[in-house]
Structures are given as C-alpha cells and as structure tokens.
Amino acid sequence: MTTWLITGCSSGLGKDLAQAVLRRGHNAVITARNSDSLKDLVETYPGKALAQTLDVTNTDQIAKAVQSAETQFGGIDILVNNAGYGYRAAIEEGEEVDVAALFATNVFGPVSVMKAVLPGMRQRRAGTIVNVSSVAPRIASPGSGYYSASKLALEGISATLRKEVAPLGIRIMVVQPGAFRTDFAGRSLHGSKTVIADYDSTVCLRRKTADKTSGKETGDPIKAAQVLIDVISGEKLPDNLLLGSDAVRWATDAIKADLQEIEEWKTVSTSTDCS
C-alpha cells in the first residue's frame, strides 16, 4: 500500500486515476480547486481518500495539502502532477495575462508541488514523481504554441530533476498523452479573444470555438489510469511514457524527421569545431 498525491482530480484523467488508485487499496490525497467535487470519493473510500482544496498556483494550499498527507498517512510516496489546461492561440494572438496564467498553472504550479514533497522523499530516500505533459511539444501544432511551450518547460525541468534526485532514490517520469476523451478539448480548453484573420488557414480549425474533437478522441482515460498504476508500481520506470496510439505515431514521425534533418545538415553543424 502506498500514498498518492494527485492534483486535478475533479474530472478527466485525474479523477479516473484517483478512483483506480483507491480501488486498488492505496491511500490517496485527492485535490481540486473545489474539494466539494471530490465528496463522492471520500464517502466511498473512508479513511483512504483525503480531499484537499488545491489550486496549484497557491503555495499556502500546497503546503496545507502536503502537511495533511504527512499527518494522516505518514508521507507521500507518489506525486502525480496532473492539474493543467489547454490554451489555443496563434503566437501573435496570445494575450499576456492569459499566457502568464497558463504558465503559472502548467509549469510553476507543478514545480511548487514538487518542491513541497521533495523534502519528505529525500528524508525517506524514496519516492516517485509523475508529471503529466502532452505529446503536443513533439508535434508543434499551429495554435498550440503556448500550451506546447508550457509542457516543454515542465519536461525540461523533469529531465534535470531526474538526474538530481536519482542518487537519492527518487524517480521522475513524464507522461505524454495523445488525445483522450476527457474535458480537455471542452471545459478545460481556453482560447485567446484576439483573432487575426491572416492565421485562419493554419489556426482556424484549432481555435476553441471551432474545435469539434471533444468526445471523439482515441484515448480511454480509464485504461490510461490502469496503465499508469501498473507502470508506476513496476521496478523499471520510463523517462517518458507515451499514451495512446496517436501519441506513438506522432512522436515516431517527429523523431524520424528530426533525425533526417540532423543527417542532412551534419556537415554544416560539425564545421564549427576548432581546427
């Protein structure tokens, strides 16, 4: 039995993961910006589910959630940074306040949660941190530049942290889902109010008002939750875990294109070495 702290449990992958973790008999600190949305899980799993109000941009709420986990369960074994949302806009259309809020939630919030749980994990010389990213940074779709950048920043931080904490017995994994049937393309998707007609040919179909993919995605979040528990419970943890056949296909195509370009420009690239 382990203790999990999962952010963003009100819906989608976070909710399905929380249910699956509790169903398997583990303890779970389940969080949402409105903890009232988690009452059903607390009632179904008394003594196992601890609901906490948590906006990941609020450091006081983070500290309270971690302290509550330490008090009730003795420590956090597994952190899943799942809270986050999407934002659609051409780069030129991106509004400063909205972009700052996006990075506060998708990057700096998860970092704050990690910094809060790491002291306990370091003391115990054990722990696993899972940061939910996206396949988006690999494919750079028009209209998703700011979202992709926020997830790429989280991946870069995760990659460095992995090397820093590995000697301390702490594991770090990044999850890169494709399109899943959650509310990501619905309620959780934001978009810029600024619209520039010149970008209609590249961005138009991906604007929030035009996106018709919600409910038609390839991925099943319930299956994803089960896979995550199985992988995290195993002895070997991948650095980056793609989820969904679409994610595997898109990532493979992107990597092949990168390798082809590296080879094409290798002579130019290596010509800068000292003689």
LUMBA-494868 format. One record per residue (C-alpha): residue in three letters; x, y, z. Coordinates in steps of 0.02 Angstrom, whole numbers, padded with zeros to 5 digits, always signed. Layout:
AlaXYZ...
END
This chain:
Met+00000+00000+00000Thr+00065+00171-00048Thr+00008+00351-00025Trp-00026+00454-00181Leu-00050+00641-00200Ile-00142+00680-00362Thr-00182+00855-00423Gly-00328+00898-00535Cys-00448+00760-00480Ser-00614+00844-00517Ser-00627+00767-00691Gly-00536+00680-00832Leu-00379+00578-00807Gly-00354+00643-00631Lys-00524+00581-00573Asp-00506+00413-00659Leu-00332+00391-00585Ala-00391+00436-00411Gln-00532+00309-00423Ala-00416+00173-00486Val-00286+00205-00351Leu-00417+00198-00213Arg-00500+00045-00289Arg-00334-00047-00276Gly-00324-00010-00091His-00198+00132-00088Asn-00211+00295+00009Ala-00242+00449-00097Val-00236+00634-00062Ile-00354+00694-00197Thr-00357+00878-00241Ala-00459+01001-00341Arg-00487+01188-00339Asn-00658+01147-00264Ser-00641+00997-00149Asp-00831+00980-00141Ser-00819+00894-00310Leu-00725+00751-00225Lys-00852+00709-00089Asp-00911+00552-00178Leu-00737+00476-00173Val-00712+00520+00010Glu-00879+00440+00054Thr-00841+00284-00049Tyr-00666+00262+00022Pro-00671+00325+00203Gly-00500+00329+00285Lys-00416+00304+00117Ala-00465+00461+00022Leu-00417+00632+00090Ala-00491+00776-00009Gln-00399+00942-00010Thr-00438+01108-00092Leu-00288+01145-00202Asp-00255+01274-00334Val-00076+01234-00386Thr-00039+01420-00402Asn-00075+01442-00215Thr+00079+01397-00112Asp-00017+01403+00053Gln-00140+01273-00011Ile+00004+01165-00074Ala+00088+01169+00096Lys-00075+01125+00184Ala-00109+00978+00068Val+00064+00906+00092Gln+00057+00931+00281Ser-00113+00847+00288Ala-00043+00698+00192Glu+00104+00686+00309Thr-00010+00694+00461Gln-00141+00569+00404Phe-00037+00445+00305Gly+00142+00474+00362Gly+00211+00535+00197Ile+00186+00543+00009Asp+00256+00401-00094Ile+00193+00454-00265Leu+00153+00627-00330Val+00056+00645-00492Asn+00056+00823-00559Asn-00098+00812-00668Ala-00179+00983-00647Gly-00169+01092-00801Tyr-00266+01156-00951Gly-00252+01195-01135Tyr-00241+01362-01223Arg-00265+01394-01408Ala-00200+01548-01499Ala-00082+01594-01639Ile+00081+01656-01562Glu+00042+01835-01615Glu-00133+01822-01541Gly-00077+01762-01370Glu-00130+01881-01232Glu+00000+01916-01098Val-00113+01892-00947Asp-00182+01728-01015Val-00010+01661-01059Ala+00058+01706-00887Ala-00089+01615-00806Leu-00058+01463-00916Phe+00124+01451-00864Ala+00078+01481-00682Thr-00035+01327-00686Asn+00058+01213-00808Val+00238+01249-00755Phe+00264+01345-00595Gly+00120+01260-00504Pro+00188+01083-00530Val+00361+01144-00482Ser+00293+01214-00319Val+00208+01049-00280Met+00368+00953-00318Lys+00469+01067-00204Ala+00343+01037-00066Val+00350+00846-00074Leu+00537+00827-00107Pro+00597+00857+00073Gly+00496+00708+00135Met+00551+00599-00010Arg+00733+00646+00018Gln+00718+00604+00202Arg+00645+00433+00162Arg+00763+00408+00014Ala+00615+00350-00089Gly+00476+00422-00196Thr+00406+00439-00370Ile+00353+00599-00459Val+00247+00589-00615Asn+00222+00746-00718Val+00082+00741-00845Ser+00137+00830-01003Ser+00074+00800-01180Val+00131+00740-01350Ala+00099+00920-01406Pro+00280+00981-01387Arg+00337+00845-01507Ile+00218+00895-01647Ala+00203+01085-01628Ser+00028+01105-01698Pro-00021+01281-01755Gly-00123+01366-01620Ser-00047+01265-01479Gly+00119+01355-01465Tyr+00096+01423-01290Tyr+00023+01261-01223Ser+00164+01161-01302Ala+00292+01281-01229Ser+00220+01261-01054Lys+00228+01072-01066Leu+00402+01076-01143Ala+00461+01182-00996Leu+00390+01053-00875Glu+00478+00914-00970Gly+00644+01006-00965Ile+00630+01033-00777Ser+00582+00850-00755Ala+00732+00789-00855Thr+00853+00889-00750Leu+00768+00845-00585Arg+00778+00660-00633Lys+00969+00670-00633Glu+00975+00773-00473Val+00869+00655-00367Ala+00912+00484-00440Pro+01053+00457-00312Leu+00925+00494-00175Gly+00810+00351-00226Ile+00680+00465-00308Arg+00610+00427-00480Ile+00540+00550-00608Met+00427+00507-00754Val+00346+00618-00885Val+00182+00560-00964Gln+00146+00617-01142Pro-00035+00578-01184Gly-00113+00597-01355Ala-00297+00643-01371Phe-00406+00567-01234Arg-00592+00575-01202Thr-00583+00697-01058Asp-00645+00876-01049Phe-00476+00942-01111Ala-00550+00999-01278Gly-00709+01056-01191Arg-00723+01145-01024Ser-00536+01143-00990Leu-00486+01223-01155His-00456+01411-01159Gly-00427+01523-01308Ser-00373+01700-01348Lys-00503+01835-01376Thr-00389+01910-01508Val-00417+01835-01680Ile-00310+01883-01831Ala-00386+01831-01997Asp-00217+01802-02080Tyr-00196+01646-01971Asp-00360+01567-02022Ser-00276+01446-02141Thr-00165+01373-02004Val-00252+01404-01838Cys-00437+01418-01878Leu-00489+01236-01852Arg-00395+01226-01688Arg-00474+01378-01609Lys-00581+01339-01457Thr-00739+01396-01545Ala-00705+01282-01695Asp-00638+01126-01609Lys-00759+00981-01633Thr-00648+00841-01565Ser-00716+00834-01388Gly-00789+00662-01356Lys-00716+00589-01515Glu-00536+00565-01457Thr-00444+00400-01475Gly-00388+00377-01295Asp-00485+00300-01150Pro-00438+00387-00985Ile-00496+00238-00880Lys-00374+00124-00971Ala-00239+00258-00955Ala-00265+00263-00766Gln-00241+00075-00752Val-00084+00080-00860Leu-00010+00220-00756Ile-00034+00125-00593Asp+00043-00032-00667Val+00194+00062-00738Ile+00223+00165-00581Ser+00211+00008-00473Gly+00343-00081-00577Glu+00529-00086-00543Lys+00577-00003-00707Leu+00508+00169-00747Pro+00525+00251-00918Asp+00586+00430-00925Asn+00445+00474-01045Leu+00288+00371-01067Leu+00183+00400-01222Leu-00002+00358-01200Gly-00112+00320-01350Ser-00081+00252-01524Asp-00094+00429-01593Ala+00043+00488-01474Val+00158+00345-01528Arg+00126+00383-01712Trp+00152+00570-01697Ala+00307+00554-01588Thr+00385+00425-01705Asp+00356+00535-01858Ala+00429+00686-01768Ile+00585+00593-01711Lys+00614+00524-01886Ala+00600+00699-01959Asp+00724+00767-01830Leu+00850+00629-01868Gln+00832+00659-02054Glu+00866+00845-02033Ile+01016+00813-01920Glu+01091+00700-02051Glu+01055+00823-02192Trp+01143+00966-02102Lys+01278+00865-02012Thr+01420+00933-02118Val+01370+01112-02083Ser+01340+01077-01899Thr+01511+00996-01871Ser+01605+01127-01971Thr+01608+01243-01820Asp+01730+01133-01721Cys+01902+01205-01682Ser+02034+01152-01809
END
